[in-house]
Amino acid sequence: MAIVAVVTTHAANFGLSLDGWNYDFVLVLREMVNFAVPTFFLLAGYFANSRSLNDPVGFWRLRAFRILPTYLFWTAVYLLIFAPGDLIHPALAQHVLTGTGVFIGYYVVVLVQMTALTPMLNRIKSLRLHGVIMLVLIGAGLSFTYAAQATTTFGKFGTFPYSALPFFVWYPFYHFGFVVAKYDLPHRLQRIKINHLIAVALLALLSAVLEAFGLWYDKPSLASSQLKATSLLCSFVVAMLVLRLSSTSFSPPQALVTLGRSSFFIYLTHLLVLIAVEPLMRRVPLLTEVQALYIPVLVIVVLAAMWGAIRGITLANNRPVNRLLGIE
């Protein structure tokens, strides 16, 4: 569901006729899918809790081997298509370090930062201290996000994707996921009723929508940001709901499981499909004039293409190639 939300977010960015109620629809839709990247960080933190943490160097090596070859491969593919000259230019290092090579590689850059910090998180024995650290860094992240929009002090770090690069703007998701696994919190969460979490999530979503409309005239980039306070709150409640459902017999549809297992591949490649498909869909006036129709159709087309690519690649049953491409 998180990777479907990512595709939906970027399909909305490709939307046309963004005026009047069409723009209102896109703004609300963005708030409904802003949970995507925070959820990925939550899951990454959850599954980072393992015995390999007893050997920090080994842990870093293992995680780097799983993340970086795929990231570097797709960075090279994007640059070969869109900026081939940068492959033999000093700009290559900037593309890799900032994630701009694959346009939305900021997620990988932040994940690497979180991975580097994980052995240190593992050394913290007090659950209360974990909570204090998360609260402090949440404050730091929100202060940075809003200050970067209000002033020019931070330069290009006040604009996306640079504003999404510091690890602390994404707190507490990775850290919280790690703590949940370390202390087996899903078992404790069974006392929370799912209906109550859903109700709180809807209230949080409403607050995010209201803040988005309130910010639109003065700070349009912050209005749709997944890093503003209400969006982070909404994402955190969704994260709690995910963890609560993990202690039930909930079984997702197989199609979602297939997409989820290859979410890294989809994350790094779906923009290529979007860029190829969008000009074709633009030729259908009815679609482009009604965003509530255009965006869902675009998402379905992209996900169908992704699913077909995954099925085709996995049929070859070449595990090293699958790993390199990000298909698991």
C-alpha positions in Angstrom: 0.0 0.0 0.0 2.9 2.3 0.7 4.4 1.8 -2.7 1.0 2.4 -4.3 0.8 5.6 -2.4 4.3 6.7 -3.7 3.2 6.1 -7.3 -0.1 8.1 -6.6 1.9 11.0 -5.1 4.0 11.3 -8.2 1.1 10.7 -10.6 -0.6 13.7 -8.9 2.5 15.8 -9.6 2.0 15.0 -13.3 -1.6 16.1 -13.1 -2.9 18.7 -15.6 -5.6 21.4 -15.3 -4.7 22.1 -11.7 -7.2 24.8 -11.1 -10.4 25.1 -9.1 -11.8 21.9 -7.7 -9.2 19.9 -9.6 -6.4 21.4 -7.5 -8.5 20.9 -4.3 -8.8 17.2 -5.2 -5.0 16.9 -5.7 -4.2 18.7 -2.5 -6.6 16.4 -0.5 -5.3 13.3 -2.3 -1.7 14.2 -1.5 -2.6 14.3 2.2 -4.2 10.9 1.9 -1.0 9.3 0.5 1.6 11.3 2.4 2.1 8.3 4.8 4.1 6.4 2.2 7.7 7.3 2.8 7.3 7.5 6.6 5.9 4.0 6.5 8.9 2.8 4.6 11.2 4.2 7.2 9.1 2.6 9.9 9.4 -0.8 8.2 13.1 -0.3 7.6 13.7 0.5 11.2 11.5 -2.5 12.3 13.5 -5.0 10.2 16.8 -3.4 11.1 16.5 -5.0 14.6 18.5 -8.2 14.2 21.4 -10.2 15.7 23.8 -8.8 13.1 23.7 -5.5 15.2 26.2 -7.2 17.6 28.7 -6.7 14.8 28.2 -3.1 13.7 30.7 -3.3 10.8 29.0 -6.5 9.6 25.6 -4.9 9.9 26.7 -1.8 7.8 28.3 -4.1 5.2 25.2 -6.2 4.9 22.8 -3.3 4.6 25.1 -1.4 2.2 25.2 -4.5 0.0 21.4 -4.6 -0.1 20.9 -0.9 -0.8 23.8 0.7 -2.6 24.4 -1.5 -5.7 20.7 -1.1 -6.7 20.7 2.6 -6.0 23.9 3.2 -8.0 22.7 1.0 -10.9 19.5 3.0 -11.3 21.3 6.3 -10.8 23.5 5.3 -13.8 20.4 4.3 -15.8 18.6 7.6 -15.2 21.7 9.7 -16.0 22.3 7.7 -19.1 18.8 8.6 -20.2 18.4 12.2 -19.0 21.9 13.6 -18.5 24.6 11.3 -20.0 27.2 13.9 -19.7 27.0 13.8 -15.9 28.2 10.2 -15.9 31.8 11.5 -16.6 31.4 14.8 -14.8 32.0 15.9 -11.1 28.2 16.3 -10.9 28.0 12.6 -10.7 29.1 12.7 -7.0 26.5 15.3 -6.2 23.8 13.2 -7.9 24.8 10.2 -5.8 25.1 12.0 -2.5 21.8 14.0 -2.9 19.7 11.4 -4.6 19.0 13.7 -7.6 20.3 11.2 -10.1 17.0 9.2 -9.8 15.1 12.4 -8.9 13.6 10.9 -5.7 16.7 9.2 -4.3 16.5 11.3 -1.1 14.9 8.2 0.5 18.0 6.2 -0.1 20.3 8.9 1.2 18.2 9.2 4.4 18.0 5.4 4.8 21.8 5.2 4.6 22.0 7.9 7.4 19.6 5.9 9.5 21.5 2.7 8.9 24.7 4.3 10.0 23.0 5.4 13.3 21.3 2.0 14.0 24.2 0.4 16.0 24.2 3.5 18.2 20.4 3.2 18.7 20.9 -0.4 19.7 23.2 0.6 22.5 20.4 2.6 24.2 18.9 0.4 26.9 16.3 2.8 28.3 12.9 2.9 26.6 12.4 6.3 28.1 15.7 7.6 26.7 14.5 6.3 23.2 11.4 8.4 23.7 13.3 11.5 24.7 15.6 11.3 21.7 12.7 10.9 19.3 10.9 13.9 20.8 14.0 16.1 20.6 14.7 15.2 17.0 11.0 15.6 16.1 11.3 19.2 17.4 14.6 19.7 15.5 13.1 18.3 12.3 9.9 20.4 12.4 11.9 23.5 13.3 14.2 23.0 10.3 11.2 22.3 8.0 9.3 25.4 8.9 12.3 27.7 9.2 13.6 26.6 5.8 10.3 27.7 4.3 10.1 31.0 6.2 13.6 32.2 5.5 16.4 31.9 2.9 19.0 31.0 5.5 19.2 27.4 4.4 19.6 28.2 0.7 18.6 25.3 -1.5 18.0 23.1 1.6 14.7 25.1 1.8 13.6 23.4 -1.5 12.8 19.8 -2.4 14.6 17.4 -2.5 17.4 18.9 -0.4 14.9 19.8 2.4 14.2 16.0 2.7 17.8 14.9 3.0 18.6 15.5 6.8 17.7 12.3 8.6 16.1 14.2 11.5 13.2 15.6 9.4 11.9 12.1 9.1 11.8 11.4 12.9 10.5 9.4 14.6 9.6 6.7 12.0 12.8 4.7 11.6 13.7 5.0 15.3 10.2 4.1 16.4 10.1 1.0 14.1 13.4 -0.1 15.5 12.1 0.4 19.1 8.9 -1.5 18.4 10.8 -4.5 17.2 13.4 -4.4 20.0 10.8 -4.2 22.7 8.1 -6.3 21.0 5.6 -3.4 21.2 3.1 -4.8 18.7 2.1 -7.3 21.4 1.4 -4.4 23.8 -0.5 -2.5 21.1 -3.2 -5.2 21.1 -4.9 -3.3 23.9 -5.6 -0.4 21.5 -8.8 -0.9 19.5 -8.4 -0.7 15.7 -11.6 1.4 15.4 -10.1 3.9 17.7 -6.9 4.2 15.7 -8.9 4.6 12.5 -10.9 7.4 14.1 -7.7 9.2 15.2 -6.2 8.7 11.8 -9.2 10.3 10.1 -9.0 13.3 12.5 -5.3 13.6 11.8 -6.0 13.5 8.1 -8.5 16.3 8.5 -6.0 18.4 10.4 -3.4 17.8 7.6 -6.0 18.8 4.9 -6.8 22.0 6.8 -3.2 22.9 7.3 -2.5 22.3 3.6 -5.3 24.6 2.5 -4.1 27.2 5.1 -0.6 27.1 3.7 -1.4 27.0 0.0 -1.4 30.8 -0.7 1.8 31.7 1.1 3.8 28.4 1.2 2.5 26.1 -1.6 5.5 23.7 -1.4 4.9 23.2 2.3 1.2 22.8 1.8 1.6 19.5 0.1 4.7 18.4 2.0 4.8 15.2 3.9 7.1 16.8 6.4 4.8 19.4 7.8 3.5 18.8 11.4 0.0 17.6 10.7 1.2 15.2 7.9 3.8 13.7 10.2 1.2 13.3 12.8 -1.2 11.6 10.4 1.7 9.3 9.1 2.5 8.4 12.7 -1.1 7.3 13.5 -1.1 5.3 10.2 2.2 3.7 11.4 0.5 2.8 14.7 -2.4 1.3 12.7 0.1 -0.8 10.6 1.7 -2.1 13.8 -1.7 -2.9 15.4 -2.8 -4.8 12.3 0.5 -6.8 12.4 -0.7 -8.5 15.6 -4.0 -9.7 13.9 -4.7 -12.3 11.2 -5.0 -9.6 8.5 -4.0 -11.0 5.2 -3.4 -8.5 2.3 -4.4 -9.3 -1.4 -1.7 -11.2 -3.2 -1.3 -8.4 -5.8 -0.3 -6.0 -3.1 2.1 -8.6 -1.7 3.8 -8.9 -5.1 4.1 -5.1 -5.4 5.3 -4.8 -1.8 8.1 -7.4 -2.2 9.5 -5.4 -5.1 8.8 -1.9 -3.7 12.4 -0.9 -3.9 12.4 -1.7 -7.7 9.1 0.2 -8.2 10.3 3.2 -6.1 13.4 3.6 -8.2 11.8 3.0 -11.6 8.2 4.1 -11.7 9.1 7.6 -12.7 10.5 6.2 -16.0 7.1 4.7 -16.7 5.3 7.8 -15.7 7.4 10.0 -18.0 6.8 7.6 -20.9 3.1 7.1 -20.3 1.9 10.6 -19.3 2.4 12.2 -22.8 0.2 9.5 -24.3 -2.6 10.0 -21.7 -2.4 13.7 -22.3 -3.9 13.1 -25.7 -7.2 12.1 -24.0 -8.9 15.5 -23.2 -11.5 14.0 -20.8 -8.8 12.5 -18.7 -6.7 15.6 -18.4 -9.6 17.8 -17.5 -10.8 15.7 -14.6 -8.0 14.9 -12.1 -10.2 12.5 -10.1 -10.3 10.3 -13.2 -6.9 11.1 -14.7 -4.7 10.3 -11.7 -6.3 6.9 -10.8 -6.1 5.8 -14.4 -2.4 6.9 -14.6 -1.6 5.0 -11.3 -3.3 1.8 -12.6 -1.4 2.0 -15.9 1.9 2.5 -14.2 1.3 -0.2 -11.6 0.2 -2.6 -14.3 3.4 -1.9 -16.2 5.5 -2.4 -13.0 3.7 -5.7 -12.2 4.3 -7.0 -15.7 8.0 -6.0 -15.5 8.4 -7.7 -12.2 6.7 -10.9 -13.4 8.8 -10.9 -16.5 12.1 -10.4 -14.7 11.3 -12.9 -12.0 10.5 -15.6 -14.6 14.2 -15.6 -15.5 14.9 -16.7 -11.9 18.3 -14.9 -11.8 18.7 -14.0 -8.1 21.8 -11.7 -8.5 20.1 -9.8 -11.3 16.9 -9.5 -9.2 18.9 -8.2 -6.3 20.7 -5.6 -8.4 17.4 -4.4 -9.9 15.8 -4.2 -6.5 13.3 -7.1 -6.9 13.2 -9.5 -4.0 
